[in-house]
Amino acid sequence: MGVAYLAITNHGKSPDSLIAASSPAAARVEIHESRIVDGVARMRPLTQVAIAAGATVKIEPGGIHLMLVDLKSPLTAGKPVPLTLEFRGAGRITVNLSVESPQPR
């Protein structure tokens, strides 16, 4: 399992939504959101992430994040991983994720 964090900016004049993601590094990529509810951390899947025109949405720890499920091989620090983001309006956009070593807690 891996997790992806990034920021997505909608430079368009209309709202858009992230509706899916994929990567050749994983069997599937799931969009999740973590929240603290009644003092307990809960994670739930999301079907989309809305991005208002001109806005930036942060995909970050403790909030919305992308889970890379069933990795095809271990992720290696310094070796980029391609990630294709699918938007309702903008279509598919591929970015390269920078793989970093896990941070100590």
Beta strands, then each sheet from edge to edge (+ up, - down):
strand 1: 2-4
strand 2: 6-9
strand 3: 16-22
strand 4: 26-37
strand 5: 40-45
strand 6: 49-51
strand 7: 56-59
strand 8: 64-71
strand 9: 81-87
strand 10: 91-97
sheet 1: 1+ 8- 4+ 5-
sheet 2: 2+ 7-
sheet 3: 6+ 3- 9+ 10-
end
